[in-house]
Amino acid sequence: MLLGSPPGSAAGARLVAKGRGWRERRLGASSGGAGGSLAALRSRCHKMSHFSCEDEALLQSMLRQLLQSVKEKITGAPSVECAEEILLHLEETDENFHNYEFVKYLRQYICSALGSVIEEETDKCTSAQNQGEGTGYDTLVQHVTKKTRESKEYREMMHSLKNVMMVAVESLINKFEEDQMRNKEMHRKIKKEQHSAYYTDNCSDSDSSFNQSYTFMTQEQLQLLVERLDPTQPKEVRQEAMQTLCSAPPSDVLNCESWPNLRKHLTMSLSDPDSTFSDKILRFYAKTFSSSPLNMTREVYTSLAKHLELFFLSGEKCVPTISDGVDITNTEIIRLLKKMRLLNEYQREVPSFWIRHPEKYMEEIVESTLLLLSVKREQRHLVSPKLLDPVYFLALLDIKAVWFKKWMHAYYSRTVVLRLLEKKYKSLITASVQQCVYYFESCESAVDGTSRVCVLPQQHISSYQKTFYTGQELQYIYFVHSLCLLGRLLIYKQGRNLFPIQLENRKGFISLTDLLVLFIRFIYCSPTCPKTALTVHTGNYCPAVLVTEVLQILCDRTECATECVYTNTVIDALLHPIHNLLNGTQMNINCPETSLIHIADILARIAAVEDGLSLLLYGGNTNSAKKDSFTAAHTIVQFTKKLLDENISVLSGSEMMPALKGAFIFVCRQMYGTCEGLQVLIPYGLHESIAEAWKKASLLSERIPTPVPGTDSISSGNQESQNIMVWEETLLDDLLNFAATPKGLLLLHNTGAFNECVTFMFSRFSKKLQVSGCERFGYGVMVTQMAATSPGAVALQRSGFIKALITELWAVLESGRDDLRVTHPSSIPVDPIDRSCQKSFLALVNLLSYPVIYELIGDQELPNKPEYSLREVPTNVIDVIDRLIILNSEAKIHSLFSYEQSHIFGLRLLSVLCCDLDTLLLLESQYKISQVLLNDQKENVIETSEGPGNFIIDGLSVERNHVLVRINLTGGPTERILPLRILNKGTDPYPWPMFSSYPLPRFYLSEARRKADVGQDSDLNKLLASLKNPEKQIVWIENCRRQFCKIMKAKPDVINGTILAELIEKLVLHLSENPSECYFGTGVYEAADANVKNESLSSVQQLGIKLTVRYGKYLNLLKDDAENDLCLVLMHCDKFLKQQQTSVKSSLRCLQRGYAGYDWFASSVFLIMSGDKEKTLTFLHRFSSLLISAFLWMPRLCVSVHLPIDTAESGIHPVYFCSAHYIEMLLKAELPLVFSAFHMSGFTPSQICQQWLTQCFWNYMDWSEICHYIATCIFLGPDYQIYMCISVFKHLQQDILQHTQTQDLQVFLKEEALHRFRVSDYLEYMESLEPTYRPVLLRDMRNIRVQCT
């Protein structure tokens, strides 16, 4: 842009130079498509009407005309910025502006590119104006301009135009010629001035070309300069010519016709004995690198690389041998290192911009580099010492191969590098592997005491300037460079394809696995390193640390880790020192603590990924049901146990023991944090060992005296105290992660550290700290697991977690976010739950399961204060119900800033909570919520002179109507109709009838299904006959099950009503008479109705009875007097089960009065038996002896004598710690996408499954499917309860994935019934799961009586 400056003016020269710098900066900041090369532009700008050389020349002439015309204006500009401003405002100041050919060209180009867009938008606006919507011409212009600038065509035009103009301007600058020649005397004078003023440095690097001025030269001058630089010319002539060359713009020099000859002269002159002369050449090269585009600098780079290649091949005496070492104060070595340094700096910088140029330029640079590094000078004599290769000097300057890392980063350059390595320069990779093998052999010899090997001395790490490197140090530096290069190579598939590699003088090949094993052995076979090597800092070149970094990168890339790391051979190499320590085998390990910590870090990363975890747990066996005692997991946990017991003599007394213990516990944590991992680790009782270590650390932290100021022990005492506190918190964190699974939660509770762990979790949660370095999500899963249990509820309340959650909810719901800047009012109507409250809403849904509700609000009355302050913030669950759900007073309504939004929030929460029938019964019995909602609806009626009128349709009345129907109707997806929460368009926006008193409108009742009349069926008759005449037990049971499955698949509807009752009656009768099938001893129970009538039923049970009878009548299963019989059934069950309960010492509310919820299974059996009290009681008494009763009949094992005492005192049911645990394990294996969706949502399958199973799928399945669920579990075994839940998740898979994206998964699962799910449709799928999982599931289900260890 500044080519109009007077050629003879120094100011003009500076403007041109600065303009060139501005141009380079703009090029550097442009996108990857805006390349600086015309060839690249032609290939990309097809829409520019095939922009040709003639077009480029024409465009340059237009630019010249424009700049010549404004030459006088920009010449006087004091700076480039001012000149740019003049050009930007040229239309306002130059009356001839529109006559310039360049302006005409731009106008024509814009019209051709955007004409159609402008016409289309103008037509649209004109049409709108004709219809009376427009406001005038100015608005039309503004609208069309805005739409045009937002169009795709405008963006494409600007992109193409920018590309073309960049090429034109660059070519114009590069081909600039002076209009007038200077005479010879003036030229010499200027050279001398510049020599004294600008070039005073004496290093190979130069200042940025953006801050320098140049002397512009003609082609004749440059030709004369080339002739004077000929090596045959006298030294003085060449010196003077070189000085002149340094003052010329590099771009002009590289564009001149004589550049090929000049390049040859410079390459030859680099070997000039005069270091001053070669330094000037390097200075010119450096300026070229910093100020010229790639199409020019590549030639300079390749010439420098070629010179170095010839230098090493020639065997110059100045190239030292390995045995001699390298003295970097030597003049020749300094010259060589300067050249290598300049080469390496360009290698590091060029990847940032070579993508904007043709690939052939990059390929020239890459190939010249690889050719140089592959140089191997043949030895003339076998005994002659080996000369140092170029790669040694490159490694000295770039020890960690940063240049290679940058070259491999982008796909654009990586493909070229890997292709050349594969086709031509594989020897470079071979040499790197060879160096690693050589260094390892040196390490082994050093360990054996037969030789010495060194690591890089601390002087290299410190600020001390090292001046001499011995042969051993050079070998080590090359080893580090090779290790980093190979580590980067293995990341990419094409790089891994270069293996296996054949080494010189060795039989066989080095495979990928061999290389990984070699790397791993460096960790524990490398020379002694200081223990401070654990500290992460950039100057650490310890082999173990370097190898660990490489392996960490490989482990973090799934595809790479699967191909390289996840093999038994690699795992065995990692565990080799651990096996030796466990077996007491003597090992020469330098710094064993450090080595083991590095190994633990790698193992933890492997265990954090599903494939790696499977390898550790099961080895090469993909079947998780088959136990292999020799897998890595067993070795790791055994070693961890010994570390915690301090039972390894080699490591005893080490200061690093806490760090070592923590590292291996973390590996185990990655395993026991999963269901399948916990199953493998449970037999070792690791939770007890960690808990014991935590108790010891806790005692030590209490005994440390408070430091007294002024004493000498302040610093040491504080440090010791801090170390113990860190160790104590680490152990708490490790214990806390047991809560990630249902069974792990029970183990955590049994350690006695449950409350402390939850408090620790809340402290980290409040500080927004990450769970761990390997965990992507927060504590949501752990909180949801805890919220499914009573002790978890109490611990969360005590820790302050629930208070913090509710306080945060109130802040966003009522107060709004303080940091949210309101620029305009929110739209009306608002969403039922605002996005700002969504997170808090889901957190409450996750938290408020029935165990939490019962523990926190059971037997508690609402505050119902006469007055509420606006500043009064709820702090617990009862406050949330009082302030947001049950708004039964004016004081509560007036205490809310956003009454409608807050109350809708509360009603939505109530709707989700009441999906758990136990929660519904509790809230109804304590707070009469249905009556409160009916009263609110009654107040929402329009009063007329004729009496009550229509209901007011608003957000609250619609939400209340939905909740009222949901809580008063029982049934599956086809048995009840729930009103929608949305309004329709048209004259009848809400077709659902509202009501303010009972009974419900019949509109919401589906037509009851009559009992099917079952005719004679041959398969059914066979099954009934088998049940009446049992033969050999095993054969008979299998035959009955086979017949049952056949009927269920072919004619599932026949298994219903009295047929179903007869089937399960007879089967349970025969099973209970078989000692091998009787899991529990039931004893003798004889009690008349008169004996139990004195027993009282809780209000929850009474409401449950009414609900059951109402549902039974709807199904035509019960008569009018069934309520009394059901009361007697429940009282008999309660009395019978109390005989098998033990006394426990616990503050949990759920353990004070027996089973806390309603007995949904007994009620289901009552309905199956059509309300026959005697049949129901007989069946339940016999059923209670079977193992399946522990999992179908929830009250069966409440504080039961059949459970270990600590399990009974925990209040955690086997359905949770056994069934739900295995549901999660199978879900991860069979439906990994569904499992991941749960994990991402912070919700757990165990919580929703516990809710489904507790209420026997009431309200989720139709009655016929509930009967099939119960019959399937009784006939086929308790493990089918788990398969049933997996089948449900399989049925819901697409819905689960969709609702995970909309972030309402937990609401969907709790509120929605299981539409179109039929047990018979999935029976075959359940049967396919049985062979794989039944051995493990039944074994653990039978072990619920055993103490968990």
Disulfide bonds with the S-S distance in Angstrom:
none
